[in-house]
């Protein structure tokens, strides 16, 4: 009787062969790469590789002498470094397109209630990644280079190599872009019922220590960049706890009725036993 009342699995009969999954993954990767190439072509036309280099060089040039320029030590650096920056900028611009392709690949295997919370998380994750990268570009780099230049002797000309500079800031972009995903991770852990909101609150003190350790490892050895990463991570952890209350799985009413019924039966047995003793 209970089997007839159980709702049918909405994913029943939608299974596909493994080879078809591989073909679908191939198609999504091809679409993603096409989107990346289109963005690279558009950015190559405007603002161009030179314009992108000038944009990311603004934070450090603000703390260099007026006539000073970044140098290219490597023979092929003037060609490969702008191309690398162009590819990374195109990847950032096409990030929503990549997320859409990922969503299109995994969506057929999700239930309706899973799709409802997956889309907001994907949109929020992309927005947080852009926020983290913008935070690096417009705040962290300026403060970090200002702090470092204060320790440069007057007899030393600070003219960094463009290749090492691009590598350093790209690593910061990646570190902050991933670190700003803390709310997504927290909400997913709660949604998947792997941890409760109460446990996350109790883990708050440990997370602060973990955040400062991560900041010390992934950022340059200066106080400014370490604090600029650790403090937002702690704030985003609190934001994730607040958001987790909305994404927490609701307890099934039938489970609550069963628990109440079991408690009532236990109480009834206890009352019967005590009555028999009397």
Legacy VTK file of the C-alpha trace (Angstrom):
# vtk DataFile Version 3.0
C-alpha trace
ASCII
DATASET POLYDATA
POINTS 278 float
0.000 0.000 0.000
2.813 2.367 0.922
4.623 1.574 -2.331
1.661 2.838 -4.369
1.612 6.110 -2.458
5.323 6.792 -3.048
5.926 9.457 -5.746
7.550 8.305 -8.957
11.205 9.155 -9.457
11.287 12.060 -11.934
14.714 10.945 -13.197
13.583 7.369 -13.845
14.201 6.356 -17.447
16.484 9.321 -18.204
19.742 7.395 -17.799
22.118 7.597 -20.757
25.030 5.391 -21.816
28.480 6.376 -20.619
29.649 7.078 -24.184
26.804 9.534 -24.649
27.873 11.332 -21.485
31.391 11.643 -22.894
30.030 13.026 -26.160
27.928 15.556 -24.262
30.981 16.581 -22.210
32.993 16.980 -25.412
30.326 19.194 -26.949
30.136 21.392 -23.841
33.921 21.796 -23.804
33.908 22.722 -27.492
31.165 25.309 -26.925
33.116 26.715 -23.986
36.318 27.006 -26.008
34.432 28.707 -28.846
33.109 31.258 -26.354
36.655 31.778 -25.055
38.011 32.350 -28.566
35.220 34.800 -29.360
36.037 36.794 -26.221
39.744 36.705 -27.070
38.985 38.067 -30.532
36.797 40.833 -29.140
39.370 41.830 -26.515
42.151 41.716 -29.117
40.255 44.360 -31.096
39.508 46.473 -28.006
41.232 47.351 -25.752
43.896 45.087 -27.245
46.755 43.257 -25.491
48.627 46.522 -24.884
45.562 48.111 -23.350
45.084 45.148 -21.015
48.735 45.329 -19.942
48.363 49.044 -19.249
45.229 48.343 -17.194
46.763 45.724 -14.920
49.967 47.797 -14.595
48.119 50.796 -13.138
48.515 49.727 -9.451
52.287 49.317 -9.596
52.997 52.289 -11.892
51.228 54.522 -9.375
54.121 53.827 -6.979
56.944 54.079 -9.535
58.752 57.190 -10.788
56.826 59.052 -13.519
59.140 57.989 -16.356
59.719 54.441 -15.100
58.359 51.449 -17.020
58.091 47.731 -16.506
60.848 45.797 -18.245
60.839 42.595 -20.282
63.830 40.438 -19.383
62.909 37.379 -21.430
63.457 37.342 -25.180
59.883 36.255 -25.924
58.216 38.076 -23.015
56.952 40.981 -25.162
54.926 38.450 -27.174
53.892 35.751 -24.708
53.026 37.954 -21.716
50.385 40.059 -23.537
48.982 36.860 -25.058
48.750 35.300 -21.603
46.994 38.367 -20.214
44.609 38.353 -23.190
43.721 34.710 -22.574
43.133 35.257 -18.851
40.978 38.331 -19.504
38.937 36.397 -22.070
38.479 33.569 -19.565
37.143 36.011 -16.983
34.774 37.639 -19.461
33.490 34.259 -20.665
33.118 32.855 -17.132
29.281 33.058 -17.193
29.305 31.174 -20.502
31.501 28.444 -18.979
29.183 28.236 -15.982
26.190 27.925 -18.307
27.838 25.034 -20.170
28.614 23.331 -16.864
25.026 23.812 -15.780
23.717 22.407 -19.074
25.865 19.308 -18.601
24.807 18.489 -15.037
21.205 19.782 -15.119
19.649 16.623 -16.665
20.841 14.612 -13.661
19.357 16.933 -11.049
15.927 16.913 -9.448
13.684 19.953 -9.645
14.376 20.978 -6.057
18.124 20.686 -6.722
17.856 22.875 -9.825
16.080 25.559 -7.839
19.032 26.148 -5.519
21.775 25.286 -8.052
21.064 28.231 -10.370
21.293 30.903 -7.616
24.532 29.350 -6.353
26.077 29.403 -9.832
25.101 33.050 -10.358
26.326 33.979 -6.881
29.588 32.102 -7.393
30.331 33.987 -10.629
29.505 37.319 -8.988
31.756 36.548 -6.009
34.621 35.589 -8.336
34.338 38.944 -10.135
34.105 40.700 -6.780
37.281 39.032 -5.538
39.238 39.911 -8.684
37.979 43.496 -8.617
38.951 43.731 -4.959
42.500 42.712 -5.884
42.767 45.113 -8.812
41.349 48.235 -7.204
42.381 47.846 -3.557
44.853 45.096 -2.688
47.486 45.775 -5.361
47.606 49.496 -4.679
48.016 49.029 -0.917
50.452 46.128 -1.332
52.802 47.938 -3.749
52.632 51.094 -1.669
53.704 49.076 1.365
56.522 47.356 -0.535
57.832 50.545 -2.164
58.264 52.129 1.263
61.012 49.585 1.960
62.843 50.198 -1.324
66.143 52.066 -0.791
66.597 55.309 -2.690
69.636 53.895 -4.450
67.559 51.042 -5.938
65.376 51.502 -9.025
62.292 49.303 -8.616
61.567 48.272 -12.226
59.928 44.835 -12.055
59.940 42.361 -14.913
56.586 42.246 -16.700
56.530 38.431 -16.730
57.050 38.092 -12.971
54.587 40.917 -12.320
51.832 39.307 -14.412
52.469 35.928 -12.809
52.214 37.460 -9.328
48.961 39.325 -9.920
47.353 36.392 -11.756
48.085 34.195 -8.749
46.419 36.833 -6.552
43.405 36.950 -8.872
43.075 33.181 -8.604
43.567 33.139 -4.828
40.976 35.842 -4.157
38.547 34.485 -6.743
38.595 31.098 -5.005
38.639 32.533 -1.476
35.512 34.545 -2.207
33.673 31.260 -2.837
33.531 30.594 0.914
29.782 31.345 1.161
29.068 28.900 -1.669
31.000 26.120 0.072
29.291 26.815 3.404
25.809 26.814 1.894
26.482 23.630 -0.072
27.704 21.828 3.035
24.507 22.749 4.834
22.303 21.976 1.835
23.851 18.528 1.441
23.213 17.961 5.159
26.920 17.381 5.793
27.021 19.943 8.593
24.503 22.039 10.496
24.366 25.798 10.954
24.990 25.349 14.683
28.208 23.429 13.991
29.340 26.121 11.589
28.847 28.719 14.299
30.892 26.612 16.701
33.655 26.271 14.074
33.878 30.064 13.681
36.991 30.458 15.838
38.827 27.653 14.050
37.932 29.117 10.655
39.517 32.449 11.587
42.785 30.637 12.279
42.470 28.663 9.020
41.753 31.856 7.065
44.914 33.566 8.329
46.992 30.450 7.617
45.683 30.296 4.043
46.324 34.008 3.584
49.884 33.610 4.825
50.535 30.778 2.367
48.940 32.067 -0.855
49.728 35.790 -0.630
53.073 37.641 -0.799
54.938 38.102 2.506
53.400 41.442 3.393
50.845 42.254 6.050
48.537 44.220 3.752
47.726 41.427 1.290
47.436 38.833 4.060
44.918 40.911 5.993
43.127 41.804 2.751
42.500 38.099 2.130
41.923 36.790 5.655
39.463 39.459 6.812
37.099 39.135 3.798
37.207 35.334 4.152
35.999 35.640 7.758
33.256 38.072 6.734
32.199 35.839 3.865
32.077 32.882 6.246
29.546 34.785 8.327
27.632 35.629 5.146
27.629 31.939 4.256
26.154 31.041 7.653
23.358 33.564 7.111
22.671 32.268 3.601
22.817 28.648 4.765
19.634 29.176 6.759
17.786 29.725 3.484
19.372 26.737 1.744
19.137 24.329 4.681
17.008 21.266 3.816
13.605 21.431 5.412
12.717 18.582 7.702
10.016 16.329 6.304
6.756 16.587 8.189
6.256 12.837 7.991
9.579 12.318 9.729
8.467 14.632 12.497
5.162 12.765 12.835
7.004 9.443 13.030
9.308 10.821 15.744
6.334 12.149 17.695
4.543 8.824 17.321
7.581 6.896 18.516
7.957 9.233 21.489
4.287 8.814 22.303
4.537 5.024 22.120
7.536 5.064 24.430
5.672 7.264 26.885
2.644 4.990 26.659
4.709 1.915 27.404
6.272 3.696 30.333
2.863 4.655 31.721
1.585 1.079 31.292
4.594 -0.318 33.043
4.228 2.062 35.937
0.492 1.310 36.162
1.225 -2.414 36.296
3.658 -1.899 39.116
1.075 0.088 41.016
LINES 1 279
278 0 1 2 3 4 5 6 7 8 9 10 11 12 13 14 15 16 17 18 19 20 21 22 23 24 25 26 27 28 29 30 31 32 33 34 35 36 37 38 39 40 41 42 43 44 45 46 47 48 49 50 51 52 53 54 55 56 57 58 59 60 61 62 63 64 65 66 67 68 69 70 71 72 73 74 75 76 77 78 79 80 81 82 83 84 85 86 87 88 89 90 91 92 93 94 95 96 97 98 99 100 101 102 103 104 105 106 107 108 109 110 111 112 113 114 115 116 117 118 119 120 121 122 123 124 125 126 127 128 129 130 131 132 133 134 135 136 137 138 139 140 141 142 143 144 145 146 147 148 149 150 151 152 153 154 155 156 157 158 159 160 161 162 163 164 165 166 167 168 169 170 171 172 173 174 175 176 177 178 179 180 181 182 183 184 185 186 187 188 189 190 191 192 193 194 195 196 197 198 199 200 201 202 203 204 205 206 207 208 209 210 211 212 213 214 215 216 217 218 219 220 221 222 223 224 225 226 227 228 229 230 231 232 233 234 235 236 237 238 239 240 241 242 243 244 245 246 247 248 249 250 251 252 253 254 255 256 257 258 259 260 261 262 263 264 265 266 267 268 269 270 271 272 273 274 275 276 277
